[in-house]
């Protein structure tokens, strides 16, 4: 069994949205009718865990300076659970939500080649466990972590759960045991796949759209900073958020992103490129739509983004057009003692 196989084998939130109005009374002449407002907040309930499925489809078109093109696409499905850590760990500011990716399906298409993996049927896999793109998407499978939310409902940190096999254990294992077994590019792939950004990209269903507890009018627009990971590249933006619609006990919150900006502190790893390379420039836009039930649970999140990235390996410059569509769907919620 090779090193990568060893690593892989080792391996609710509520949105309360309630109309706030005065009790209906006969208004005297000249008085204004009470203004309709909504109270929004993210509320994690003790002793309740939620089950979600995330489905991501990414299509990439790459173009080199000599007009030679390359296209590949990836489909990933994660089933994961999350619940408030109990008791909450000491020494942190915020609320820790424990997350675990229980299973996943992975499919990568490069021309006629199809590379497949299903964690519930690993013997049928057609992908090599050392394939960098597979590692980048499988590394967190069954390695627990906790998202720490600030009072503003932002992911301020990603921590371990103080158990063997959690995200901190795996990071330390890569550093210590992988120093002789992995080359520089392999180690980069593993550590990039275990960054806070990857954990938040998969498990932060709120997408940081609600700034703590707010009371707003139905036509209000507010701004929120967000972070996204598209084709393994980290981006930030400030989105404009609004209540888009309400029908039959369900609300839709919509966020519009117009100026994606890449985080260039680290290099990026691109499929088919032998080594990590710096991002020269990037831009993009997209939308996020969040469906909420009248009781406040996140029912579904749909994210659609387009991004254009320019990079260079040695003397060969190339651009990548990235088209990503991701959905997070609530499968169920359960109480535990």
N, C-alpha and C positions, 0 to 999 in steps of 0.2 A: 504493500500500500504506500503510495507516494505521500509527500508532506501535505499537499493540498487536500488529498482525500482524507487524511487524518484530521485536518482542521474542520473540514465540512462534516465529518461524522461526529467530531467532538461537539461539533456544534449542537362621554357618557354623561360619556359626558353628556350633560344637559345644556341646552341653550334655552334659558328661560326667557320667553318673549311674551309679555302680557300687556294687553292694552290697559292704559291708565286713564280713567275718565271719572268725572264726578257722577254721583247718583243722579239719575234723571229727575228733574224737578221742573215745575212750571216756571219758566224764566219770566221775570218781570220785564216790562218794556224797557228797551235800551241796554239790557245785559247781553253780553256775548255768550254764545254757546260754549261749553267747556271744550278745550282743545284736546284732540285725541293724541296720545303719545304712547310709545312702546318702551318697556324696560327690557334691556338686553343684557345678558351675562352668560358666561360659561360656568357651569356648576357641576363639579365632580361629586358624586354621591358615594359616601362610605358604604362598604359592603355590597356594592353593585359593580359588576363588570360587564363590559360591552364587547360584542364580537363583530368585527368588520371584515370586509373583503376589499382589497385595493387591486384594481386592474389598470395596468399601464401599457399603452401602445406608443412606441416611438419609431418614426421613420426618418432616416438621415440620408440626405443627398450630398455627397462630397464632390467638389470640383477642384482640379489642379490647374495650374497656370497654363498647361498645354491643352486644356479643355478635355482632358481625360476625366471621366466621371466614375463614381462608385456609389452604389446604394445598398443600404442594409436596413433591416428593421428588427425590432425586439418586442416581444409580448411577455409581460410578467404579471403573475397574479399572486398576491400575498393574502393569507388568512391570518388575522392577528387578533389578540384580545388585549384589553387594557382595563385597569382599575386603580383607584387610589392606593398608594402604599400604606400598609397598616402594621405597626404604627408609623407615622411619618418620620423619616430619618432626621436626627438632630443636626444642627449646624448648617441647614440650608434655608434660604429665604424663598418661600413659595410653597407650592404643593407638588409632590412627586407622584407621577402616574406610571405605574409599572406596565410595561408592554412586552409582549412575546409574540414573535412570528411563528405560528404553529406549523404552517405548511406553505408550500409555494409551487407554482408551475412556471417554467421558463422556456421560451422558444426564441431562437435567433435565426434569422433568414439572411443569407448572403448569396444572392443569385439563386441557383437551384439547390444550394446546400441548406439543410435544415438541421439545427442543433437543438435537441429537446431534453428537458429534465422535469421530472415530477417527484417531489420529495416523498410522496406516498407510494411511488412505484419506481424506486431508483434503479432497479435492474433493467428497466426499459430505456434508460437514458442513452442518448446518442451523442452527448456532449462530453468532452474531456474535462475532468474537474480542474485541470490546470489552465483551461481557456480563460484568458484575463477578463473578458466580458461576463462570463459566468460567475467568476469569483466576485466581481464587483457587485453583482446582484444577489448572490447567495450567502455572503459572508455573515450576515446577521441572523440567519435562520436558526431558531431555537437557542439563541444567546440573549437572555433577557437584558433589558435596560429600563431606565426610568426617565421620562421627560419631566423636567422641573419647570413648572409654570410660575411666572411672576404674577403679582396682582393685576397687571395689565394683560394677562393671558398671552404672554409671549414665552416661547421656550427659551429660558435663560441658561439652561445647562442640561446635559445628558449624563447621568450617573449610573453606576452599577447597582445591583440589588443585594450585594454582600453575599453572593453564593458562587460556588465554583461553576465555571462555565458562562458567567455573565459577560457583558461587553468589556468590562475592565480586565477580567481574567484573560479574555481572548487577545486583547491588545498587548498585554504583558507577555503572553505566550508567543506572539509573533515576534516581539522584540528580542526575547531571550532565546527561544528555541529556533527561531527562524534565521538567526544571524549567519549560520553556516549553511542552511538548507535552501535559502532563497537568495536570488540575485537582487540587485538594486531595483529593477523594474517590477519584479514580483512582490517585493516588500512594499513598494509604493502602492501597488494595486490593492493589497490587503488593507493597509492602513487607511487608504482613501475610502475604501468600502466600509470602514468601521468608524468614520468620522461622525461627529454629532449631526452634521447636516444630512447624512444618509438616514440616521435613525428618525430625525424629525420629518424628513420628506415622506417616509413611509407611514409613521404612526401619529403625526399631529393632524388629526382630522379637523380641528378648528381652523387651521391655516392662519391663526392669529388675526382674524378679521374683526373680532369684538374686543375693544379695549377695556377689559374689566367689566364693571357694572355701569351702564349708561342709560339715560332716559332721553328719547329722541322723538321728534315728530315723524310721521310717515314719509314725508318728502325730504328728510334730512340726508345729507351726504357727508361722510366722514372719511378721513385718510388714515391708512395703516401701512407700516413697513412690513414687508414679507420677504421670505427667503424661499427659493425653489432650487431643485436639483434636476436639470434637464440633460439627459444623455450623459450623466455623470459630472456635469459642469454646474457650479454653484452660482446663482444669480441673486440679486436683491432688487427691490423696486418699492415704490410707494404707490399703493393702489387707492382708487376712489371707490368707496363702498356705499351701497344704498339698499333699502328694502324694495325689491323689484315688483313683488306681487304677493297677494294673499288670496287663496281660494280653498274653500272646503276644509278649513282647519289646518292648512299648511302655508307656511311662509317661504319665500325665496329671497335670499340675500345675494346680491350680485356685486362682484369686485372687478374693476377694469384696470388693467395694467398696460401702460403705454411706453415705459422706458426701462426695460430690463437692463441691468448693469452687471457684468461678470465680476466675481470675486477673484482677483488675480494674485492672491498671496501665494498660492501653490500652483504648480504646473497641472496640466490635464492629461489624461490617458485616453487616446482615441483608438478605436478599433483599427487594426492593421498597421498602426504606427509603432515602430519597435521600442520607442522610449517615451517617457513623459515629456511634454513640450509646453512652453508658455502660451497663453492666450494673448494674441496681439490686440484684438478688438472684438466686440460682440454687441448685439442689440436684439431687441425682441419685444413682443407684446402678447397679450392674451386676456382671458377672462376666467373667473372662478364663480361658479353658482352653487349655492348651498341651500338644500331643501331641509326645512325644519318642521316637525309636527307641532300642533298646537300645544302639546304637553312639553315641548322643548327639546326633544331628542333630535340629534343630527340624523336625518334620514338618508341623505345622499349628498355628495360633493362631486361636482364635475369641473375639471380643469382643462382648458384648451390653450396651448401656447405655440407660438412660432418664434424661432430664434435663428440668428445668423452669426456664425463664429468664424473668425479668421485666425489661423495659426501657421506655424512653419516648422518643419523637421529638416534640420541641416539647411540646405539651400532651396528646399522645395516648399513653396507656400501653397496653402489650400484653404478653401472655405467649406463650411458645413451648414447646410440648411436643415434645421431640426424642427420636426413637427411632433408634438407630444399631446396625447389626450389621456387623462387619468381620471378614474372615478373611485370614490370611497363609498361603500354601501353598508348600512347597518343591517346585520343579520339577526341580531337578537340582543337582549339585555337580561341579566340574571342576578339574583341575590345570593349571597353566600354568608355564612356565619363565621 
